Amino acid sequence: MTKSLSTRIFIGLFSGVMLGTILQYGLADASQLTAWVVKIASGVGTMFVNMIMLMVVPLVFVSIVCGVLELDDLKSFGRLGGKTFGFYIINTLLAISTALAVALIVEPGVGIDMASGSDVVIATTELPNLMQLIVDIVPSNPVSAFSSGNMLQVIFMALLVGGVIKSMDDAVPLLNQGFQEGNKLMMKLISVVMQLAPYGVFALMLKLGATLEASLFVSVMEYMLVIITLLLVWIFIIYPIAVSLFTSVSAKAFRAKTQEQILFSLSTASSNATIPVTMRTLTEKLGVKPAVAGFGVPLGATMNMTGVSIYVTIAIFFVANAFGAPIMMEQLPSLLFSIFLLSVGAGGVPGGGMVMIGVLIHQMGLPLEAFVIVAALDRVIDMVLTSCNVVGDAAVLTIVDASEKAYDIETVKVPEAQLKPA
C-alpha cells in the first residue's frame, strides 16, 4: 500500500535524525565516514532548499495576480468584500502582535550558539527602516526585482498587474486565462517538489542529527513546541471565543463543526487543498450563506495566513538569536511590516511559511544553516499552522455572515418604519 506524503516525510524526518545521531555518537571513531556522509547529505539538502526557493518568485507573483483577478465580486458585493478583507487584515495583525509578544517574552534561541565551531559568517545586512522599506516597495527595475527575489517588490508588481488586467474587463481574456493556467502550473510544480520532500527532509535531518549537540537539539524542539502551542491556542481558544462573542454559534459548537476541517488540513498541510472542506464546513455545518463562503474562502486561502504569521514571527526571532544576530528594537517596525506582507503573499500551499522564512533569513543576511534548521522541522509545524489558517477562514467568515444577516434585517426594518404615517 502506497504511503501518504505526510507519512513518508515523517519517516524521512525520524530516520534522518536517527541515522545522523548514530553517525555522531555510535560511529565517533569513523570520523572520515561521518564527514563524507554529512557532506553528501548537506549537498542533497541544499539542492532541495534551492528547489523550494526556485518556486518563490513565480509562485507569489502568479498566485497574487490570480487572487486579484478572482476579486470581481468586490464591486457586486461591495460592503461584504470590504468587510471580509478588513477582518482578514485585522486577524493577521493580531496574530503577528501576539507572536511578537511571545517572542520577546520567551526569547527563543537565546543561549544557543549555532554559529560556533563552524565556518558560518554572519553578514552585516540589516533590515531597512520602515520608511525606506515602504519606498523600496516600488521597483525601478522589474527584472532586478525578480532576479534578486525582492518579495515586497514582486508583491507590488503582482497587485499592479492584477489590478490593471481586472480594470480591462474582458478585453484581454487570454491574459486572464494565461495567469489562471500559470497558477495551475505553479501548483503542479510545488506538488512535484513536495514529492521530493521526504528525501530532502531526510538529508537535512541527517546533517542536523550528525552535527547538532544534544543540548542544542532540545532547544530546537523547545522552539517548535512554542510555535505549536501558540497555534493550538489560536485554533481551540481564540477563534471559538471570537465566534461565540459575535455570532449565535457557541465556542463548543464551533470546535465540533470544524473538526473535519482541522483533520483534513493536518493531512494536506495546504489551505488551497482544504478549500472544498472549508466551503462545506461553512455552508452545511455553520449555516453561512453560499455567497459569503464562495467569496471569502478563496480570498482567505490566499491572504488570511494567521498560522504563517505566528510561525514566521517566532522562527525569525529564533534563528536570529541562535546565530548571534539578535533583532534590535529599531528593526521591529520594518520586520513586522515585512512579515505582514509576506504572510499575505505566502500562498496556500505546503511549505509556504518556510519559503517566507527563507526570504527573511536572506534579507537579514543570516546563513543557509539557519534555513536548514527551520526547514528540517517545517513539516510538523506546517500541518498545525495550516489548520490555524483554515479555521481562521471559518471563524472570520462566520462572523462576517452574522454581521451581514444583522445588516439585512436592519435594511428591511428601516423602509417599513418610513412607510408608517406620522
C-alpha positions as CSV (number, residue, x, y, z in Angstrom):
1,M,0.0,0.0,0.0
2,T,1.4,3.4,-1.0
3,K,2.1,5.6,2.0
4,S,0.8,9.2,2.1
5,L,3.2,12.1,1.6
6,S,2.9,13.1,5.2
7,T,3.8,9.5,6.3
8,R,6.8,9.4,4.1
9,I,8.0,12.8,5.3
10,F,7.7,11.7,8.9
11,I,9.7,8.5,8.0
12,G,12.3,10.7,6.4
13,L,12.5,13.0,9.3
14,F,12.9,10.4,12.1
15,S,15.1,8.1,10.1
16,G,17.3,11.0,9.1
17,V,17.8,12.2,12.7
18,M,18.3,8.7,14.0
19,L,21.0,7.9,11.4
20,G,22.6,11.3,12.0
21,T,22.7,10.6,15.7
22,I,24.2,7.2,15.2
23,L,26.9,8.7,13.0
24,Q,27.7,11.3,15.6
25,Y,27.7,9.1,18.7
26,G,27.8,5.5,17.6
27,L,30.5,5.9,15.0
28,A,32.6,8.6,16.6
29,D,35.8,6.7,15.7
30,A,34.8,6.7,12.0
31,S,35.2,10.5,11.6
32,Q,36.0,10.4,7.9
33,L,33.0,8.3,7.1
34,T,30.8,10.6,9.1
35,A,32.2,13.7,7.4
36,W,31.7,12.1,3.9
37,V,28.1,11.2,4.7
38,V,27.3,14.6,6.1
39,K,28.8,16.3,3.1
40,I,26.6,14.3,0.8
41,A,23.5,15.0,3.0
42,S,24.4,18.7,3.1
43,G,24.5,18.7,-0.7
44,V,21.2,16.9,-1.2
45,G,19.6,19.1,1.5
46,T,20.9,22.3,-0.2
47,M,19.5,21.2,-3.6
48,F,16.1,20.6,-2.0
49,V,16.2,24.0,-0.4
50,N,17.2,25.6,-3.7
51,M,14.3,23.9,-5.5
52,I,11.9,25.4,-3.0
53,M,13.5,28.8,-3.3
54,L,13.3,28.4,-7.1
55,M,9.5,28.4,-6.8
56,V,9.2,31.5,-4.6
57,V,9.1,34.4,-7.0
58,P,6.8,32.9,-9.7
59,L,4.5,31.3,-7.1
60,V,3.9,34.5,-5.2
61,F,3.6,36.7,-8.4
62,V,1.2,34.4,-10.2
63,S,-0.9,33.5,-7.1
64,I,-1.4,37.1,-6.2
65,V,-2.3,38.2,-9.7
66,C,-4.9,35.4,-9.8
67,G,-6.2,36.4,-6.4
68,V,-6.8,39.9,-7.7
69,L,-8.4,38.6,-10.9
70,E,-10.8,36.5,-8.8
71,L,-11.9,39.5,-6.8
72,D,-14.5,40.6,-9.3
73,D,-17.1,40.1,-6.7
74,L,-15.8,43.1,-4.7
75,K,-17.9,45.5,-6.8
76,S,-21.0,43.5,-6.7
77,F,-20.7,42.5,-3.0
78,G,-19.3,46.0,-2.1
79,R,-19.7,46.1,1.7
80,L,-19.2,42.3,2.0
81,G,-15.9,42.4,0.2
82,G,-14.5,45.3,2.2
83,K,-15.6,43.8,5.5
84,T,-14.1,40.4,4.7
85,F,-10.8,41.9,3.5
86,G,-10.7,44.1,6.6
87,F,-11.4,41.3,9.1
88,Y,-8.6,39.2,7.4
89,I,-6.2,42.1,7.8
90,I,-7.1,42.6,11.5
91,N,-6.8,38.9,12.1
92,T,-3.3,38.8,10.6
93,L,-2.1,41.9,12.5
94,L,-3.4,40.5,15.8
95,A,-1.6,37.2,15.2
96,I,1.7,39.0,14.4
97,S,1.3,41.2,17.5
98,T,0.7,38.2,19.8
99,A,3.6,36.2,18.3
100,L,5.8,39.2,18.7
101,A,4.9,39.5,22.4
102,V,5.5,35.8,22.9
103,A,8.9,36.0,21.1
104,L,10.0,39.0,23.3
105,I,9.0,37.2,26.5
106,V,10.2,33.6,25.7
107,E,13.3,34.8,23.6
108,P,13.6,31.6,21.5
109,G,17.1,30.8,20.6
110,V,18.8,32.8,23.3
111,G,21.6,30.9,24.9
112,I,22.1,28.8,21.7
113,D,25.3,29.3,19.7
114,M,24.7,27.6,16.4
115,A,27.4,29.6,14.6
116,S,30.2,28.5,16.8
117,G,32.6,25.8,15.7
118,S,31.7,26.3,12.0
119,D,32.8,28.5,9.1
120,V,29.5,30.4,9.1
121,V,30.0,34.1,8.6
122,I,27.1,36.3,9.6
123,A,26.6,39.0,7.0
124,T,26.1,42.6,8.2
125,T,23.0,43.1,6.2
126,E,20.3,44.8,8.2
127,L,16.6,45.3,7.7
128,P,16.0,48.8,6.3
129,N,14.0,51.3,8.3
130,L,10.2,51.4,7.8
131,M,10.1,54.4,5.5
132,Q,12.9,53.1,3.3
133,L,11.1,49.7,3.2
134,I,7.9,51.4,2.0
135,V,9.8,53.5,-0.6
136,D,11.6,50.4,-1.9
137,I,8.3,48.6,-2.5
138,V,8.1,50.3,-5.9
139,P,10.8,48.8,-8.1
140,S,12.7,50.8,-10.6
141,N,13.7,47.7,-12.5
142,P,11.3,44.7,-12.6
143,V,14.0,42.3,-13.9
144,S,16.2,43.2,-10.9
145,A,13.3,42.7,-8.5
146,F,12.6,39.2,-9.9
147,S,16.3,38.2,-10.1
148,S,17.1,39.4,-6.6
149,G,13.9,37.8,-5.1
150,N,12.8,41.1,-3.6
151,M,9.4,39.8,-2.4
152,L,7.9,43.1,-1.5
153,Q,8.5,44.5,-5.0
154,V,7.2,41.3,-6.5
155,I,4.0,41.6,-4.5
156,F,3.6,45.2,-5.5
157,M,4.0,44.3,-9.2
158,A,1.6,41.4,-8.9
159,L,-1.1,43.7,-7.3
160,L,-0.5,46.3,-10.0
161,V,-0.6,43.8,-12.9
162,G,-3.7,42.1,-11.5
163,G,-5.5,45.4,-10.9
164,V,-4.8,46.6,-14.5
165,I,-5.9,43.3,-16.1
166,K,-9.0,43.4,-13.9
167,S,-9.8,47.0,-15.0
168,M,-9.7,45.9,-18.6
169,D,-12.6,43.6,-18.0
170,D,-13.0,41.1,-20.9
171,A,-10.7,43.0,-23.3
172,V,-7.8,40.6,-22.5
173,P,-9.3,37.2,-21.9
174,L,-6.2,35.4,-22.9
175,L,-4.1,37.2,-20.2
176,N,-6.7,36.2,-17.6
177,Q,-6.7,32.7,-18.8
178,G,-2.9,32.7,-19.1
179,F,-2.4,33.6,-15.4
180,Q,-5.0,31.0,-14.3
181,E,-3.2,28.3,-16.3
182,G,0.1,29.6,-14.9
183,N,-1.2,29.3,-11.4
184,K,-2.2,25.7,-12.1
185,L,1.3,25.1,-13.4
186,M,2.9,26.5,-10.2
187,M,0.6,24.4,-8.0
188,K,1.7,21.3,-10.0
189,L,5.4,22.3,-9.7
190,I,5.0,22.7,-6.0
191,S,3.4,19.3,-5.8
192,V,6.3,17.8,-7.7
193,V,8.8,19.4,-5.5
194,M,6.9,18.3,-2.4
195,Q,7.1,14.7,-3.6
196,L,10.9,15.0,-3.1
197,A,10.3,16.4,0.4
198,P,10.9,13.0,2.2
199,Y,14.4,12.8,0.7
200,G,15.2,16.5,1.3
201,V,13.9,16.3,4.9
202,F,15.9,13.0,5.4
203,A,19.1,14.7,4.2
204,L,18.5,17.8,6.3
205,M,17.7,15.9,9.5
206,L,20.7,13.5,8.9
207,K,23.0,16.5,8.8
208,L,21.2,18.0,11.9
209,G,21.5,14.8,13.9
210,A,25.2,14.3,12.9
211,T,26.3,17.8,13.8
212,L,23.9,19.2,16.4
213,E,24.7,18.6,20.0
214,A,22.0,17.0,22.2
215,S,21.5,20.2,24.3
216,L,21.1,22.2,21.1
217,F,18.6,19.7,19.7
218,V,16.5,20.0,22.8
219,S,16.5,23.8,22.4
220,V,15.3,23.4,18.8
221,M,12.5,21.2,19.9
222,E,11.5,23.8,22.5
223,Y,11.3,26.4,19.7
224,M,9.0,24.1,17.8
225,L,6.8,23.5,20.8
226,V,6.4,27.2,21.4
227,I,5.1,27.7,17.9
228,I,2.7,24.7,18.0
229,T,1.4,25.7,21.5
230,L,0.6,29.2,20.2
231,L,-1.1,27.8,17.1
232,L,-3.2,25.4,19.1
233,V,-4.3,28.2,21.5
234,W,-5.4,30.2,18.4
235,I,-7.3,27.2,17.0
236,F,-9.1,26.0,20.1
237,I,-9.4,29.1,22.3
238,I,-9.1,32.4,20.4
239,Y,-11.2,31.6,17.3
240,P,-14.0,29.7,19.1
241,I,-14.3,32.5,21.7
242,A,-14.3,35.2,19.0
243,V,-17.1,33.3,17.1
244,S,-19.2,32.9,20.3
245,L,-18.9,36.6,21.1
246,F,-20.0,37.9,17.7
247,T,-22.4,35.1,16.5
248,S,-25.0,32.7,17.8
249,V,-22.6,29.8,17.5
250,S,-21.1,28.7,20.8
251,A,-17.4,28.0,21.2
252,K,-18.0,24.3,21.8
253,A,-20.2,24.0,18.7
254,F,-17.6,25.8,16.6
255,R,-14.9,23.4,17.7
256,A,-17.1,20.4,16.9
257,K,-18.2,21.7,13.5
258,T,-14.6,22.4,12.4
259,Q,-13.2,19.0,13.4
260,E,-13.3,17.6,9.9
261,Q,-11.6,20.8,8.5
262,I,-8.8,20.5,11.1
263,L,-8.1,16.8,10.4
264,F,-8.1,17.3,6.6
265,S,-5.8,20.3,6.8
266,L,-3.4,18.4,9.1
267,S,-3.1,15.7,6.5
268,T,-2.7,18.0,3.4
269,A,-0.9,21.0,5.0
270,S,-2.4,23.1,2.2
271,S,-5.0,25.8,2.6
272,N,-5.8,25.5,-1.1
273,A,-6.4,21.8,-0.9
274,T,-8.7,22.3,2.1
275,I,-10.9,24.9,0.2
276,P,-13.7,22.3,-0.6
277,V,-13.8,21.1,3.0
278,T,-13.8,24.7,4.3
279,M,-16.7,25.6,2.0
280,R,-18.7,22.5,3.2
281,T,-18.0,23.3,6.8
282,L,-19.2,26.9,6.4
283,T,-22.3,26.3,4.3
284,E,-23.5,22.9,5.7
285,K,-22.4,23.0,9.3
286,L,-22.2,26.7,10.3
287,G,-25.0,27.9,8.2
288,V,-23.0,30.6,6.3
289,K,-24.6,31.9,3.1
290,P,-23.0,30.4,0.0
291,A,-22.3,33.9,-1.4
292,V,-20.3,34.8,1.7
293,A,-18.4,31.4,1.6
294,G,-17.9,31.5,-2.1
295,F,-16.3,34.9,-2.0
296,G,-14.4,34.7,1.3
297,V,-12.9,31.2,1.2
298,P,-10.6,31.6,-1.9
299,L,-9.6,35.1,-0.6
300,G,-8.8,33.6,2.8
301,A,-6.7,30.8,1.3
302,T,-4.6,33.5,-0.4
303,M,-4.3,36.2,2.3
304,N,-5.6,35.0,5.7
305,M,-2.4,33.4,6.9
306,T,-2.7,33.7,10.6
307,G,-0.7,30.5,11.2
308,V,2.0,31.6,8.8
309,S,2.2,34.9,10.6
310,I,2.7,33.3,14.0
311,Y,5.2,30.8,12.6
312,V,7.3,33.3,10.7
313,T,7.5,35.7,13.6
314,I,8.7,33.1,16.2
315,A,11.0,31.4,13.7
316,I,12.8,34.5,12.6
317,F,13.5,35.5,16.2
318,F,14.7,32.0,16.9
319,V,17.2,31.9,14.1
320,A,18.4,35.4,14.7
321,N,19.1,34.7,18.4
322,A,20.6,31.3,17.7
323,F,23.1,32.6,15.2
324,G,24.2,35.6,17.2
325,A,22.3,38.3,15.3
326,P,19.5,39.3,17.6
327,I,16.8,41.6,16.3
328,M,17.1,45.2,17.7
329,M,14.1,47.2,18.7
330,E,14.7,49.7,15.9
331,Q,14.4,46.8,13.4
332,L,11.0,45.7,14.7
333,P,8.8,48.1,12.6
334,S,10.3,47.1,9.2
335,L,10.5,43.4,10.3
336,L,6.8,43.3,11.3
337,F,5.8,45.1,8.1
338,S,7.8,42.6,6.0
339,I,6.2,39.7,7.9
340,F,2.7,41.1,7.3
341,L,3.2,41.5,3.6
342,L,5.0,38.2,3.2
343,S,2.3,36.3,5.2
344,V,-0.4,37.7,2.9
345,G,1.6,36.5,-0.1
346,A,2.6,33.1,1.3
347,G,0.1,31.2,-0.8
348,G,-2.0,28.3,0.4
349,V,0.5,25.5,-0.5
350,P,2.6,23.2,1.7
351,G,5.8,24.9,2.8
352,G,4.5,28.4,2.2
353,G,5.6,29.6,5.6
354,M,9.1,28.0,5.2
355,V,9.5,29.9,1.9
356,M,8.7,33.2,3.6
357,I,11.1,32.5,6.4
358,G,13.8,31.8,3.8
359,V,13.1,35.2,2.3
360,L,13.5,37.0,5.7
361,I,16.7,34.9,6.5
362,H,18.2,36.1,3.2
363,Q,17.1,39.7,3.8
364,M,18.6,39.7,7.2
365,G,21.9,38.3,6.0
366,L,21.7,35.1,8.0
367,P,23.4,31.9,6.7
368,L,21.9,28.9,4.9
369,E,22.4,26.9,8.1
370,A,19.7,29.0,9.7
371,F,17.2,28.0,7.0
372,V,18.2,24.3,7.3
373,I,17.1,24.3,11.0
374,V,13.8,25.8,10.0
375,A,13.3,23.5,7.0
376,A,14.1,20.4,9.0
377,L,11.2,20.9,11.4
378,D,8.9,22.7,9.0
379,R,6.6,19.8,8.0
380,V,5.5,19.2,11.6
381,I,4.8,22.9,12.2
382,D,3.2,23.3,8.7
383,M,0.5,20.9,9.5
384,V,-0.7,22.8,12.5
385,L,-0.3,26.2,11.0
386,T,-2.4,25.2,8.1
387,S,-5.2,24.2,10.5
388,C,-4.8,27.6,12.1
389,N,-5.2,29.3,8.7
390,V,-8.3,27.4,7.6
391,V,-10.0,27.5,11.0
392,G,-9.3,31.3,10.8
393,D,-11.1,31.4,7.5
394,A,-14.1,29.7,9.0
395,A,-14.2,31.9,12.1
396,V,-13.9,35.2,10.1
397,L,-16.5,34.3,7.6
398,T,-18.9,33.0,10.3
399,I,-18.6,36.4,11.9
400,V,-18.9,38.3,8.6
401,D,-22.1,36.2,7.7
402,A,-23.6,37.0,11.1
403,S,-23.0,40.7,10.6
404,E,-24.4,40.5,7.1
405,K,-27.6,38.9,8.4
406,A,-27.9,41.6,11.0
407,Y,-27.5,44.2,8.3
408,D,-30.1,42.6,6.1
409,I,-32.6,42.7,9.0
410,E,-31.9,46.4,9.6
411,T,-32.3,47.3,5.9
412,V,-35.7,45.6,5.9
413,K,-36.9,47.4,9.0
414,V,-35.9,50.9,8.0
415,P,-38.1,51.2,4.9
416,E,-41.1,49.7,6.8
417,A,-40.7,52.3,9.5
418,Q,-40.5,55.1,7.0
419,L,-43.8,54.0,5.4
420,K,-45.8,54.3,8.7
421,P,-47.9,57.5,9.0
422,A,-46.6,60.1,11.4
